[in-house]
Amino acid sequence: MRWSELKLQIGKPGNRILIVGLFLLSVVATVHARSKTADESVRAQIVGTWSLVSRETHLANGQLVADPNLAASPMGRLIYDASGNVAAQLSKRGRTVEMLGEECGKAAATKHRPGTAQTILGYDAYFGTYTLHEKEGYVTHHLESAIFPGDIGADITRRIKVSGDMLTISFDTTEQDGTPVTRTLVWTRMK
């Protein structure tokens, strides 16, 4: 069919409606496909193994405070898999057998605090499943087991942001003495 014949076919009133309808259908399909890709992209982006870059604790006034349990620069790994499983481990640097005496006393006095996993003997570890709330920007970890028995069965929610190979997780919690704080953990993807 030549262009002049095609122009005549397009010019017919019934064909105009069909063409406009097909155009609108393609626009809706494109928007839906992009929306679906965006929803899946956050999940796809977090899947993998992450290494802790930094962990900061701030008071409500913004003041940076030291964490007595994991110290200023702990080591850590965070793993999310595509099936919805999560595992996290954080460790105070320089842990020794000699520190066990003092740390065991602290461990015995540890109480469960909502919204966070507890550190025992300079170590924090748990595993379970996760639910990603992509549109709201947060993830919930459902703890199946943890180094601190009081955390088993807990749900802990984290604000989450992915930018390339960097993952930022933050959450509000309290110190052992009840002081409200915000913790921010920055992770880098391991390759």
N, CA and C of each residue as an Amber inpcrd file, in Angstrom:
protein
   573
   0.8490000  -1.1680000   0.0000000   0.0000000   0.0000000   0.0000000
   0.8920000   1.2280000   0.0000000   0.5720000   2.1770000  -0.8720000
   1.3310000   3.4110000  -0.9630000   0.8410000   4.4060000   0.0830000
   1.6850000   5.4310000   0.3470000   1.3710000   6.4440000   1.3470000
   0.0620000   7.1380000   1.0540000  -0.1940000   7.4880000  -0.1740000
  -1.4350000   8.1980000  -0.5260000  -2.6500000   7.3320000  -0.2400000
  -2.5430000   6.0110000  -0.4670000  -3.6630000   5.1120000  -0.1630000
  -3.8380000   4.9780000   1.3570000  -2.7120000   4.9110000   2.0630000
  -2.7670000   4.8070000   3.5230000  -3.4190000   6.0560000   4.1190000
  -3.0750000   7.2470000   3.5880000  -3.6800000   8.4870000   4.0780000
  -5.1870000   8.4610000   3.8890000  -5.6410000   7.8990000   2.7920000
  -7.0850000   7.8170000   2.5570000  -7.7480000   6.8840000   3.5590000
  -7.0820000   5.7540000   3.8880000  -7.6470000   4.8070000   4.8410000
  -7.6990000   5.4130000   6.2500000  -6.6370000   6.1350000   6.6150000
  -6.5900000   6.7570000   7.9370000  -7.6410000   7.8490000   8.0520000
  -7.8930000   8.5070000   6.9710000  -8.8320000   9.6220000   6.9770000
 -10.2790000   9.2250000   7.1970000 -10.6330000   7.9640000   7.0430000
 -12.0180000   7.5240000   7.2530000 -12.3580000   7.6020000   8.7400000
 -13.5740000   8.0950000   9.0990000 -13.9590000   8.2990000  10.5040000
 -13.8110000   7.0430000  11.3770000 -14.2120000   5.8900000  10.9340000
 -14.1110000   4.6650000  11.7360000 -12.6730000   4.2740000  11.9870000
 -11.8380000   4.4990000  11.0150000 -10.4250000   4.1550000  11.1620000
  -9.7190000   5.1020000  12.1250000 -10.1350000   6.3720000  12.1700000
  -9.5390000   7.3210000  13.1100000  -9.7480000   6.8680000  14.5450000
 -10.9580000   6.4170000  14.8400000 -11.2740000   5.9440000  16.1910000
 -10.4180000   4.7230000  16.5250000 -10.2840000   3.8130000  15.5690000
  -9.4730000   2.6220000  15.7840000  -8.0160000   3.0030000  16.0460000
  -7.5010000   3.9330000  15.2640000  -6.1040000   4.3480000  15.4160000
  -5.8920000   5.0440000  16.7550000  -6.8030000   5.9410000  17.1400000
  -6.6950000   6.6240000  18.4370000  -6.7810000   5.5970000  19.5660000
  -7.6740000   4.6250000  19.4440000  -7.8130000   3.5830000  20.4620000
  -6.5450000   2.7530000  20.5980000  -5.9460000   2.3650000  19.4700000
  -4.6930000   1.6070000  19.5050000  -3.5650000   2.4270000  20.1240000
  -3.5330000   3.7220000  19.7910000  -2.5150000   4.5970000  20.3600000
  -2.6590000   4.6690000  21.8840000  -3.8870000   4.9070000  22.3650000
  -4.1170000   4.9920000  23.8090000  -3.7880000   3.6720000  24.5030000
  -4.1290000   2.5590000  23.8750000  -3.8190000   1.2510000  24.4390000
  -2.3100000   1.0570000  24.5560000  -1.5560000   1.4840000  23.5580000
  -0.0990000   1.3500000  23.6240000   0.4870000   2.2420000  24.7160000
  -0.0880000   3.4420000  24.9150000   0.3900000   4.3310000  25.9780000
   0.1450000   3.6870000  27.3440000  -1.0550000   3.1590000  27.5610000
  -1.3890000   2.5230000  28.8360000  -0.4850000   1.3110000  29.0740000
  -0.2520000   0.5060000  28.0430000   0.6130000  -0.6710000  28.1910000
   2.0370000  -0.2620000  28.5340000   2.5320000   0.8030000  27.9320000
   3.8850000   1.2820000  28.2060000   4.0060000   1.7760000  29.6380000
   3.0360000   2.5600000  30.0950000   3.0470000   3.0730000  31.4710000
   2.9940000   1.9170000  32.4640000   2.1390000   0.9290000  32.2060000
   2.0300000  -0.2250000  33.0910000   3.3480000  -0.9990000  33.1440000
   3.9670000  -1.2010000  31.9780000   5.2330000  -1.9380000  31.9310000
   6.3210000  -1.1900000  32.7000000   6.3760000   0.1270000  32.5520000
   7.3810000   0.9070000  33.2810000   7.1210000   0.8580000  34.7790000
   5.8530000   0.9260000  35.1780000   5.4980000   0.8650000  36.5940000
   5.9000000  -0.4770000  37.1750000   5.6200000  -1.5450000  36.4510000
   5.9660000  -2.8780000  36.9250000   7.4790000  -3.0220000  37.0540000
   8.2210000  -2.5160000  36.0790000   9.6750000  -2.5680000  36.1340000
  10.1960000  -1.7920000  37.3320000   9.6360000  -0.6180000  37.6090000
  10.0760000   0.1850000  38.7540000   9.8130000  -0.5540000  40.0600000
   8.6240000  -1.2010000  40.1860000   8.3090000  -1.9520000  41.3980000
   9.2870000  -3.1020000  41.5990000   9.6100000  -3.8070000  40.5440000
  10.4950000  -4.9520000  40.6470000  11.9470000  -4.5210000  40.8530000
  12.2750000  -3.3330000  40.4220000  13.6730000  -2.9280000  40.4550000
  14.2210000  -2.7930000  41.8780000  13.4230000  -2.3200000  42.8180000
  13.9290000  -2.1960000  44.1910000  14.2520000  -3.5790000  44.7400000
  13.3600000  -4.5290000  44.5410000  13.6120000  -5.8980000  45.0090000
  14.8520000  -6.4600000  44.3270000  14.9390000  -6.2910000  43.0200000
  16.1000000  -6.7970000  42.2830000  17.3870000  -6.1190000  42.7500000
  17.2990000  -4.8530000  43.0960000  18.4940000  -4.1170000  43.5080000
  19.0150000  -4.5390000  44.8750000  18.1350000  -4.9480000  45.7880000
  18.6250000  -5.2980000  47.1290000  19.1440000  -6.7260000  47.2140000
  18.7690000  -7.5740000  46.2590000  19.2140000  -8.9630000  46.3080000
  20.7310000  -9.0210000  46.1470000  21.3770000  -9.6980000  47.0890000
  22.8260000  -9.8490000  47.0440000  23.4200000  -9.7890000  48.4340000
  24.7370000  -9.7170000  48.4770000  25.4760000  -9.6390000  49.7380000
  26.0720000  -8.2520000  49.8600000  25.8830000  -7.6470000  51.0320000
  26.3000000  -6.2720000  51.2890000  27.3150000  -6.2450000  52.4200000
  28.3020000  -5.3620000  52.3030000  29.3130000  -5.1750000  53.3320000
  29.1020000  -3.8160000  53.9950000  29.1830000  -3.7800000  55.3110000
  28.9350000  -2.5500000  56.0520000  30.0510000  -1.5340000  55.8220000
  29.6600000  -0.3270000  55.4430000  30.5910000   0.7840000  55.2460000
  30.6220000   1.6500000  56.5100000  29.4330000   1.9750000  57.0300000
  29.3620000   2.8000000  58.2390000  28.0570000   2.5270000  58.9730000
  28.0910000   2.8070000  60.2730000  26.9080000   2.6780000  61.1320000
  26.9700000   3.8260000  62.1180000  25.9980000   4.7340000  62.0210000
  25.9770000   5.9070000  62.8940000  24.7070000   5.9360000  63.7170000
  24.8400000   6.4490000  64.9300000  23.7160000   6.6110000  65.8360000
  23.6160000   8.0900000  66.1900000  22.4200000   8.6670000  65.9750000
  22.2010000  10.0920000  66.2430000  21.0570000  10.2870000  67.2280000
  21.2460000  11.2370000  68.1420000  20.1650000  11.6570000  69.0380000
  19.1490000  12.4750000  68.2380000  18.0140000  12.7700000  68.8400000
  16.9660000  13.5460000  68.1780000  17.4630000  14.9220000  67.7310000
  18.4340000  15.4970000  68.4640000  18.9690000  16.8200000  68.0950000
  20.0510000  16.7430000  67.0200000  20.3270000  15.5180000  66.5140000
  21.3140000  15.3400000  65.4610000  22.7070000  14.9830000  65.9450000
  22.9350000  15.0500000  67.2560000  24.2560000  14.7610000  67.8100000
  24.6300000  13.2960000  67.5720000  25.8340000  13.0770000  67.0530000
  26.3680000  11.7380000  66.8520000  26.8110000  11.1750000  68.1960000
  26.3830000   9.9530000  68.5200000  26.7730000   9.3240000  69.7850000
  27.4600000   7.9950000  69.5120000  28.3660000   7.6450000  70.3920000
  29.0950000   6.3830000  70.2610000  28.2070000   5.2230000  70.6750000
  28.3440000   4.1170000  69.9970000  27.6170000   2.9040000  70.3510000
  28.5480000   2.0360000  71.1960000  28.2310000   1.8340000  72.4650000
  29.1290000   1.0590000  73.3270000  29.1650000  -0.4260000  72.9660000
  28.1560000  -0.9070000  72.2860000  28.0880000  -2.3390000  71.9870000
  28.8770000  -2.7520000  70.7460000  28.7500000  -1.9790000  69.6690000
  29.4500000  -2.3190000  68.4290000  30.5760000  -1.3460000  68.0970000
  30.7210000  -0.2760000  68.8680000  31.7660000   0.7400000  68.6840000
  31.5170000   1.5740000  67.4240000  32.5030000   2.3920000  67.0940000
  32.3260000   3.3860000  66.0170000  32.3370000   2.7950000  64.6160000
  33.0840000   1.7290000  64.4160000  33.1910000   1.1980000  63.0450000
  33.1290000  -0.3280000  63.0240000  31.9460000  -0.9000000  63.2610000
  31.8330000  -2.3540000  63.2510000  31.9690000  -2.9290000  61.8360000
  32.2080000  -4.2220000  61.7780000  32.1890000  -4.9540000  60.5150000
  30.7890000  -5.5360000  60.3660000  30.3700000  -5.7820000  59.1300000
  29.0550000  -6.3770000  58.9690000  28.8070000  -6.9330000  57.5850000
  27.8650000  -7.8690000  57.5230000  27.3700000  -8.4330000  56.2740000
  25.8540000  -8.4810000  56.3580000  25.2320000  -8.2000000  55.2320000
  23.7780000  -8.2650000  55.1110000  23.4770000  -8.9900000  53.8160000
  22.6110000  -9.9860000  53.8790000  22.2990000 -10.7820000  52.6950000
  20.7820000 -10.7980000  52.4880000  20.3640000 -10.4220000  51.2950000
  18.9750000 -10.5690000  50.8590000  18.9850000 -11.5270000  49.6660000
  18.0930000 -12.5220000  49.6610000  18.0030000 -13.3490000  48.4680000
  16.6640000 -13.1120000  47.7700000  16.5540000 -13.6220000  46.5500000
  15.3680000 -13.3820000  45.7280000  14.1350000 -14.1090000  46.2620000
  14.3270000 -15.0880000  47.1400000  13.2090000 -15.8460000  47.6960000
  12.6090000 -15.2010000  48.9350000  13.1800000 -14.0820000  49.3880000
  12.6390000 -13.3870000  50.5470000  13.3260000 -13.7040000  51.8560000
  14.5450000 -14.2370000  51.8080000  15.3040000 -14.5420000  53.0240000
  16.3120000 -13.4290000  53.2930000  16.5820000 -13.1960000  54.5720000
  17.5480000 -12.1780000  54.9900000  18.4190000 -12.7350000  56.1030000
  19.6830000 -12.3130000  56.1120000  20.5930000 -12.6460000  57.2090000
  21.4870000 -11.4350000  57.4360000  21.7060000 -11.1040000  58.7020000
  22.5400000  -9.9480000  59.0460000  23.4890000 -10.3290000  60.1670000
  24.7250000  -9.8520000  60.0580000  25.7140000 -10.0450000  61.1110000
  26.5350000  -8.7760000  61.2350000  26.6890000  -8.3100000  62.4620000
  27.5260000  -7.1430000  62.7440000  28.4310000  -7.5090000  63.9070000
  29.6870000  -7.0530000  63.8260000  30.6540000  -7.4050000  64.8540000
  31.5090000  -6.2050000  65.2240000  31.7020000  -6.0480000  66.5200000
  32.6390000  -5.0550000  67.0290000  34.0420000  -5.4890000  66.6100000
  34.8300000  -4.5530000  66.1290000  36.2170000  -4.8800000  65.7630000
  37.0280000  -5.1280000  67.0420000  38.0070000  -6.0110000  66.9400000
  38.9150000  -6.2450000  68.0590000  38.3390000  -7.0830000  69.1830000
  37.3250000  -7.8840000  68.9030000  36.7840000  -8.7520000  69.9590000
  37.8500000  -9.7490000  70.3960000  37.9260000  -9.9910000  71.7140000
  38.9010000 -10.9380000  72.2540000  38.2430000 -11.8260000  73.3000000
  38.8860000 -12.9150000  73.6040000  38.3970000 -13.8060000  74.6570000
  38.4330000 -13.0840000  76.0000000  39.4260000 -12.2330000  76.1870000
  39.5860000 -11.5180000  77.4650000  38.3950000 -10.6100000  77.7830000
  37.6960000 -10.1490000  76.7920000  36.5740000  -9.2440000  77.0440000
  35.3050000  -9.9720000  77.4730000  35.3070000 -11.3000000  77.4380000
  34.1010000 -12.0610000  77.7470000  33.5890000 -11.8400000  79.1620000
  34.4590000 -11.7310000  80.1250000  34.0210000 -11.5580000  81.5170000
  33.1210000 -10.3500000  81.6770000  33.5860000  -9.2060000  81.2240000
  32.7920000  -7.9770000  81.3250000  31.5490000  -8.0430000  80.4300000
  31.7340000  -8.5560000  79.2240000  30.6270000  -8.5950000  78.2680000
  29.5200000  -9.5640000  78.6900000  29.8830000 -10.6450000  79.3590000
  28.8530000 -11.6010000  79.8060000  27.9090000 -10.9630000  80.8190000
  28.4410000 -10.1060000  81.6730000  27.5940000  -9.3840000  82.6280000
  26.6230000  -8.4680000  81.9030000  27.1180000  -7.7780000  80.8890000
  26.2410000  -6.9090000  80.0830000  25.1910000  -7.7400000  79.3670000
  25.5920000  -8.8940000  78.8400000  24.6520000  -9.7530000  78.1070000
  23.5130000 -10.2110000  79.0090000  23.8470000 -10.5590000  80.2500000
  22.8180000 -11.0220000  81.1830000  21.8140000  -9.9170000  81.5060000
  22.2530000  -8.6630000  81.4270000  21.3760000  -7.5330000  81.7490000
  20.6060000  -6.9980000  80.5300000  20.8770000  -7.5340000  79.3550000
  20.2450000  -7.0400000  78.1300000  18.7540000  -7.3360000  78.1270000
  17.9860000  -6.3500000  77.7420000  16.5290000  -6.4810000  77.6140000
  16.1380000  -6.2490000  76.1610000  15.0830000  -6.9120000  75.7400000
  14.5800000  -6.7070000  74.3700000  14.0530000  -5.2870000  74.2290000
  14.4110000  -4.6260000  73.1380000  13.8900000  -3.2970000  72.8090000
  13.1990000  -3.3910000  71.4690000  11.9730000  -2.9300000  71.3590000
  11.2570000  -3.0060000  70.0830000  12.0000000  -2.2430000  68.9900000
  11.9430000  -2.7880000  67.7820000  12.4750000  -2.0910000  66.6240000
  13.9320000  -2.3130000  66.3340000  14.6210000  -3.0970000  67.1450000
  16.0360000  -3.3310000  66.8870000  16.4510000  -4.6980000  67.4200000
  17.4710000  -5.2580000  66.8210000  18.0500000  -6.4980000  67.3340000
  19.1160000  -6.1300000  68.3550000  19.3180000  -7.0010000  69.3190000
  20.2450000  -6.7050000  70.4170000  21.6450000  -7.2120000  70.0990000
  22.6290000  -6.5290000  70.6380000  24.0280000  -6.9200000  70.4930000
  24.4600000  -7.6530000  71.7540000  25.0720000  -8.8150000  71.5530000
  25.5390000  -9.6330000  72.6640000  27.0230000  -9.9200000  72.4430000
  27.8580000  -9.6340000  73.4390000  29.2930000  -9.8930000  73.3670000
  29.9280000  -9.2340000  72.1420000  29.4550000  -8.0330000  71.8230000
  30.0080000  -7.3120000  70.6860000  29.5940000  -7.8770000  69.3430000
  28.5060000  -8.6310000  69.3310000  28.0670000  -9.2830000  68.0940000
  26.5430000  -9.2070000  67.9890000  26.0680000  -8.9340000  66.7890000
  24.6340000  -8.8950000  66.5120000  24.4050000  -9.7560000  65.2870000
  23.5240000 -10.7140000  65.3760000  23.2630000 -11.6000000  64.2400000
  21.8230000 -12.0940000  64.2960000  21.2350000 -12.2000000  63.1110000
  19.9030000 -12.7900000  62.9970000  19.6720000 -13.2410000  61.5690000
  18.6490000 -14.0900000  61.4100000  18.2030000 -14.4620000  60.0700000
  16.7020000 -14.6690000  60.1000000  16.1120000 -14.6450000  58.9180000
  14.6790000 -14.8450000  58.7860000  14.2410000 -14.5160000  57.3780000
  13.0710000 -13.9240000  57.2770000  12.5380000 -13.5310000  55.9760000
  12.3130000 -12.0250000  55.9870000  12.0530000 -11.4840000  54.8100000
  11.7840000 -10.0530000  54.7320000  10.5890000  -9.7850000  53.8320000
   9.9130000  -8.6830000  54.1420000   8.8250000  -8.1790000  53.3100000
   9.2210000  -6.7860000  52.8740000   9.3000000  -6.5860000  51.5750000
   9.7020000  -5.2940000  51.0350000   8.4580000  -4.4780000  50.7110000
   8.3780000  -3.2820000  51.2560000   7.2800000  -2.3500000  50.9940000
   7.8630000  -1.2550000  50.0940000   7.9490000  -1.5830000  48.7960000
   8.6960000  -0.7530000  47.8530000   8.1590000   0.6660000  47.7550000
   6.8550000   0.8010000  47.5860000   6.2730000   2.1390000  47.4030000
   6.4380000   3.0060000  48.6430000   6.3820000   2.3830000  49.8280000
   6.5050000   3.1240000  51.0770000   7.9610000   3.3500000  51.4700000
   8.8990000   2.6250000  50.8390000  10.3190000   2.8320000  51.0880000
  10.8560000   2.1560000  52.3440000  10.2810000   1.0230000  52.7240000
  10.8260000   0.3270000  53.8850000  10.7510000  -1.1850000  53.7110000
  11.5200000  -1.8820000  54.5290000  11.5660000  -3.3370000  54.5390000
  11.3470000  -3.7980000  55.9780000  10.6590000  -4.9180000  56.1420000
  10.4680000  -5.5040000  57.4680000  11.1900000  -6.8410000  57.5080000
  12.0740000  -7.0010000  58.4860000  12.7620000  -8.2670000  58.7090000
  11.9660000  -9.0480000  59.7520000  11.6170000 -10.2850000  59.4270000
  10.8780000 -11.1700000  60.3350000  11.9020000 -12.1650000  60.9010000
  12.3050000 -11.9730000  62.1490000  13.4080000 -12.7350000  62.7340000
  12.9700000 -14.1410000  63.1530000  13.5470000 -15.1330000  62.4980000
  13.2820000 -16.5270000  62.8470000  14.2140000 -16.9890000  63.9640000
  15.4430000 -16.4620000  63.9490000  16.3830000 -16.7420000  65.0190000
  17.3470000 -15.5760000  65.1390000  17.9570000 -15.4400000  66.3120000
  18.8500000 -14.3110000  66.5650000  19.8040000 -14.6810000  67.6920000
  20.9260000 -13.9790000  67.7490000  21.9040000 -14.2300000  68.8050000
  21.2960000 -13.9340000  70.1880000  20.4150000 -12.9470000  70.2490000
  19.7110000 -12.6390000  71.4980000  18.3470000 -13.3280000  71.4540000
  18.0950000 -14.3150000  72.3140000  16.8450000 -15.0760000  72.2690000
  15.5880000 -14.2130000  72.3470000  15.6710000 -13.0470000  73.0030000
  14.5110000 -12.1720000  73.1110000  14.0880000 -11.5550000  71.7850000
  14.9570000 -11.6180000  70.7610000  14.6230000 -11.0680000  69.4440000
  13.9250000 -12.0730000  68.5310000  13.9580000 -13.3510000  68.9030000
  13.3590000 -14.3840000  68.0530000  11.8560000 -14.1220000  67.9280000
  11.3950000 -14.1090000  66.6910000   9.9800000 -13.8630000  66.4060000
   9.6390000 -12.3930000  66.2300000  10.5980000 -11.5120000  66.4420000
  10.3370000 -10.0700000  66.3050000  10.2990000  -9.6510000  64.8310000
   9.5750000  -8.5930000  64.5600000   9.5760000  -7.9370000  63.2580000
  10.2580000  -6.5960000  63.4410000  11.2860000  -6.3170000  62.6430000
  11.9730000  -5.0340000  62.7280000  11.8930000  -4.3460000  61.3650000
  11.4980000  -3.0940000  61.4010000  11.2580000  -2.3260000  60.1770000
  12.3880000  -1.3370000  59.9530000  12.7970000  -1.2360000  58.6990000
  13.9080000  -0.3670000  58.3200000  13.5200000   0.4670000  57.0980000
  13.8380000   1.7730000  57.1400000  13.7240000   2.5900000  55.9340000
  14.8730000   2.1810000  55.0270000  14.6200000   2.1390000  53.7250000
  15.6170000   1.5980000  52.8120000  15.7240000   2.4620000  51.5590000
  16.9610000   2.6580000  51.1120000  17.2060000   3.4200000  49.8850000
  18.3900000   2.7870000  49.1620000  18.2090000   2.5200000  47.8650000
  19.2710000   1.9350000  47.0620000  19.7060000   2.9530000  46.0240000
  21.0090000   3.1160000  45.8950000  21.5700000   3.9970000  44.8710000
  22.7850000   3.2920000  44.2770000  22.5870000   2.6680000  43.1330000
  23.6680000   1.8990000  42.5200000  24.0680000   0.7520000  43.4100000
  25.3510000   0.7000000  43.7820000  25.8490000  -0.3660000  44.6460000
  25.9020000   0.0450000  46.1150000  25.1480000   1.0850000  46.4780000
  25.0790000   1.5300000  47.8720000  23.6530000   1.3320000  48.3990000
  23.5530000   0.8180000  49.5970000  22.2770000   0.5810000  50.2630000
  22.3140000   1.3190000  51.5940000  21.3270000   2.1790000  51.8260000
  21.2410000   2.9010000  53.0980000  20.0040000   2.4290000  53.8380000
  20.2050000   2.0160000  55.0680000  19.1250000   1.5480000  55.9270000
  19.1270000   2.4100000  57.1770000  17.9520000   2.9050000  57.5650000
  17.8730000   3.6920000  58.7960000  16.6230000   3.2940000  59.5670000
  16.6770000   3.5300000  60.8660000  15.5330000   3.1870000  61.7200000
  15.6300000   3.9410000  63.0340000  14.4800000   4.1190000  63.6560000
  14.3950000   4.7660000  64.9600000  14.3160000   3.6830000  66.0320000
  15.0490000   3.8820000  67.1050000  15.0610000   2.9170000  68.1990000
  15.4220000   3.6650000  69.4900000  15.8100000   2.9330000  70.4970000
  16.2520000   3.5600000  71.7510000  17.5520000   2.9050000  72.1970000
  18.3220000   3.6480000  72.9700000  19.4930000   3.0880000  73.6180000
  18.9980000   2.2360000  74.7890000  19.9000000   1.4970000  75.4370000
  19.5140000   0.6610000  76.5800000  18.8450000   1.4800000  77.6760000
  19.2320000   2.7540000  77.8120000  18.6500000   3.5880000  78.8720000
  17.3300000   4.2430000  78.4500000  16.8430000   3.9460000  77.2450000
  15.5700000   4.4870000  76.7760000  15.6820000   5.7480000  75.9320000
  16.8810000   6.2810000  75.7510000  17.0780000   7.4920000  74.9470000
  16.7550000   7.2000000  73.4850000  15.8350000   7.9810000  72.8700000
  15.5080000   7.7560000  71.4550000  16.6800000   8.1340000  70.5450000
  16.9550000   7.2760000  69.5610000  18.0320000   7.5140000  68.6010000
  17.5910000   7.0670000  67.2120000  18.3180000   7.5450000  66.2080000
  18.1540000   7.0740000  64.8330000  19.4740000   6.4560000  64.4050000
  19.3970000   5.2330000  63.8950000  20.5960000   4.5570000  63.3950000
  20.5520000   4.5550000  61.8730000  21.7020000   4.8140000  61.2690000
  21.8310000   4.7810000  59.8190000  23.0120000   3.8910000  59.4640000
  22.7350000   2.8850000  58.6430000  23.7690000   1.9550000  58.1990000
  23.9210000   2.0950000  56.6920000  25.1490000   2.2580000  56.2500000
  25.4310000   2.3460000  54.8190000  26.1960000   1.0840000  54.4360000
  25.7220000   0.4390000  53.3800000  26.2930000  -0.8190000  52.9070000
  26.7390000  -0.6610000  51.4560000  27.7340000  -1.4520000  51.0700000
  28.1540000  -1.5130000  49.6680000  28.0150000  -2.9480000  49.1900000
  27.6110000  -3.0780000  47.9280000  27.4110000  -4.4200000  47.3700000
  28.7720000  -5.1310000  47.2270000  28.8180000  -6.3760000  47.6680000
  30.0440000  -7.1770000  47.5120000  30.0220000  -7.8010000  46.1220000
  31.1800000  -7.8170000  45.5050000  31.2750000  -8.3890000  44.1460000
  32.2560000  -9.5160000  44.1150000
